[in-house]
Amino acid sequence: MKFPVLALAAASLGLAFTTHRPAPMHPTETAATPGTVYDYTVKTIDGKDVKLSKYKGKKILIVNTASKCGFTPQYKELEELSKKYAGKVTVLGFPSNSFNQELASNEEVASFCEKNYGVTFPLFSTVAVKGDDATPLYKFLADKEKNGAVGEAPTWNFCKYLVDEKGHVVAFYPSKVKPSDPELVAAITK
């Protein structure tokens, strides 16, 4: 003990003596653990509920799609990516009319994608992907405080969010980044 005289004096008076140690430095508020996409349930293009936790164990590439856009040919590359890296990634397409370039109904979208691009990866019901009307999943994807990594909402159709095998958002790719882009493919295959 550093202060034997004080300790003896305190003991003779019947007082306990302890040396002052600074309290460990902890923030008064700890950062919340980022959520995961597994916290969300979405509707398939034919109206069935699907928990995104169904896709645990592989990376997920979440893409807001549209049928009447200059980037619509990316459907072909998304399908190729989905097939080529099926063991590593699941592509999930979320049709959206947020940029006024989607067909009127889910049935039309499904038919268009199958007929024109042979899409077999999962497609979901048409959703809003930006602003106050955005679906809860897309609000989460665009909120860095909630997802821990990305703070960007889609700026156009065919923006992509890469999610890791544990459901955490890890990257955002704008529309101009093609599904075959070496950087995106490297992130999927690492």
Secondary structure, DSSP 8 states (H G I E B T S, - for coil): ---HHHHHHHHHTT-------------SS-------GGG-EEEBTTS-EEEGGGGTTSEEEEEEE-SSSTTTTHHHHHHHHHHHTTTTEEEEEEE--TTS-S-SSHHHHHHHHHHHH---S-BB-----SSTT--HHHHHHT-HHHHSS-----SSTT-EEEE-TTS-EEEEE-TTS-TT-HHHHHHHH-
